[in-house]
Amino acid sequence: MTLNTKANAPAKSSNRDTDQRQLRAIVDAARERRAEDVRVLDLSDVSSTLEYFVICTATAGLQLNAVQENIRNKAMESGLPRPSVEGPSERWLLLSFGSIVVHIMTKEAREYYDLEGLWSDARTLEFPED
């Protein structure tokens, strides 16, 4: 799976309040569809083109698609542009909103690719469940 971040990557955002609201919408949308272990990585200090990764775990098939659809809809309601979608896959779906990239993965794919380990220099942001 490849990601073309330059195709729809706007200039880095300078409005942290808007970022937090949009990230909260994505996190809540994932949780609404029972995605597990939702993590937000702040990449702003370790990447020149990306600001955030949202990573979550879902079971294969229908749940991956349900999580993706709900995130896409809620994110667009919060003001994010229509995402580009990489996949579909039975193991990993990716939504790119420009500087925010969402990874929806099965447990096996998440363990295998270990994005949190690859981006271990990034700061983890907390979004407690309501």
C-alpha positions as CSV (number, residue, x, y, z in Angstrom):
1,M,0.0,0.0,0.0
2,T,1.4,3.4,-1.0
3,L,0.3,6.8,0.1
4,N,0.5,9.9,-2.0
5,T,0.6,12.5,0.7
6,K,1.5,15.4,-1.7
7,A,-1.6,14.9,-3.8
8,N,-4.0,16.1,-1.1
9,A,-1.7,17.4,1.7
10,P,-2.5,21.0,2.5
11,A,0.0,23.2,4.2
12,K,0.5,22.2,7.8
13,S,-2.3,23.4,10.0
14,S,-1.7,26.1,12.4
15,N,-5.0,25.9,14.2
16,R,-4.6,23.3,17.0
17,D,-8.2,23.8,18.2
18,T,-9.6,22.8,14.8
19,D,-7.2,19.9,14.7
20,Q,-8.3,18.7,18.1
21,R,-12.0,19.0,17.1
22,Q,-11.4,17.1,13.9
23,L,-9.3,14.4,15.5
24,R,-12.0,14.0,18.2
25,A,-14.6,13.5,15.5
26,I,-12.4,10.8,13.9
27,V,-11.7,9.0,17.2
28,D,-15.4,9.1,18.3
29,A,-16.5,7.8,14.9
30,A,-14.1,4.9,15.1
31,R,-15.3,4.0,18.6
32,E,-19.0,4.3,17.5
33,R,-18.3,1.4,15.2
34,R,-16.5,-0.6,17.9
35,A,-12.9,0.0,16.6
36,E,-10.4,-1.0,19.3
37,D,-7.2,0.5,20.6
38,V,-7.7,3.9,18.9
39,R,-4.4,5.8,18.9
40,V,-3.5,9.3,17.7
41,L,0.1,10.1,16.9
42,D,1.2,13.7,16.5
43,L,3.8,13.6,13.7
44,S,4.3,17.3,13.4
45,D,7.8,17.2,14.9
46,V,8.9,14.1,13.0
47,S,7.4,14.5,9.5
48,S,7.5,17.3,7.0
49,T,4.2,16.4,5.3
50,L,2.0,14.7,7.8
51,E,0.6,16.0,11.1
52,Y,-1.3,13.1,12.5
53,F,-1.9,9.3,12.2
54,V,-5.0,7.8,13.7
55,I,-4.6,4.1,14.1
56,C,-7.3,1.7,15.1
57,T,-8.1,-2.0,15.1
58,A,-11.1,-3.7,13.5
59,T,-12.1,-7.2,12.5
60,A,-11.8,-8.0,8.9
61,G,-14.5,-7.4,6.3
62,L,-17.7,-5.7,7.4
63,Q,-16.3,-3.9,10.4
64,L,-13.4,-2.5,8.5
65,N,-15.8,-1.0,6.0
66,A,-18.3,0.2,8.7
67,V,-15.5,2.0,10.6
68,Q,-14.2,3.6,7.4
69,E,-17.6,4.8,6.3
70,N,-18.4,6.3,9.7
71,I,-15.0,8.0,10.0
72,R,-15.3,9.4,6.5
73,N,-18.8,10.9,7.2
74,K,-18.1,12.3,10.6
75,A,-14.7,13.8,9.5
76,M,-16.3,15.5,6.6
77,E,-19.1,16.9,8.9
78,S,-16.2,18.4,11.1
79,G,-14.8,20.2,8.1
80,L,-12.2,17.8,6.7
81,P,-12.2,17.3,2.9
82,R,-13.3,14.1,1.2
83,P,-10.6,11.6,1.9
84,S,-8.7,9.5,-0.6
85,V,-9.1,5.9,0.2
86,E,-6.4,3.2,-0.2
87,G,-7.7,-0.3,-0.3
88,P,-10.1,-1.9,0.0
89,S,-8.3,-4.7,1.8
90,E,-9.4,-7.4,4.2
91,R,-6.6,-6.3,6.5
92,W,-5.9,-2.6,6.2
93,L,-7.9,0.5,5.0
94,L,-6.3,3.9,4.8
95,L,-8.1,7.2,4.7
96,S,-6.0,10.3,3.8
97,F,-7.5,13.7,4.7
98,G,-4.3,15.4,3.8
99,S,-2.3,16.0,6.9
100,I,-4.4,13.5,8.9
101,V,-4.1,9.9,7.8
102,V,-6.3,7.2,9.3
103,H,-5.2,3.5,9.4
104,I,-7.9,0.9,10.1
105,M,-6.2,-2.4,10.5
106,T,-6.9,-6.0,11.6
107,K,-5.1,-7.0,14.7
108,E,-2.7,-9.2,12.7
109,A,-1.9,-6.4,10.2
110,R,-1.4,-3.9,13.0
111,E,1.1,-6.2,14.8
112,Y,2.9,-7.0,11.5
113,Y,3.3,-3.4,10.3
114,D,3.8,-1.9,13.8
115,L,3.2,1.7,12.7
116,E,3.5,2.8,16.4
117,G,6.9,1.3,16.5
118,L,8.0,2.8,13.2
119,W,6.8,6.2,14.4
120,S,7.9,5.8,18.0
121,D,9.4,9.3,18.0
122,A,5.9,10.8,17.6
123,R,4.0,12.0,20.5
124,T,0.8,10.1,21.4
125,L,-2.3,12.3,22.0
126,E,-5.0,11.2,24.4
127,F,-8.7,11.3,23.6
128,P,-10.4,9.7,26.6
129,E,-13.8,8.0,26.0
130,D,-16.7,10.1,27.1
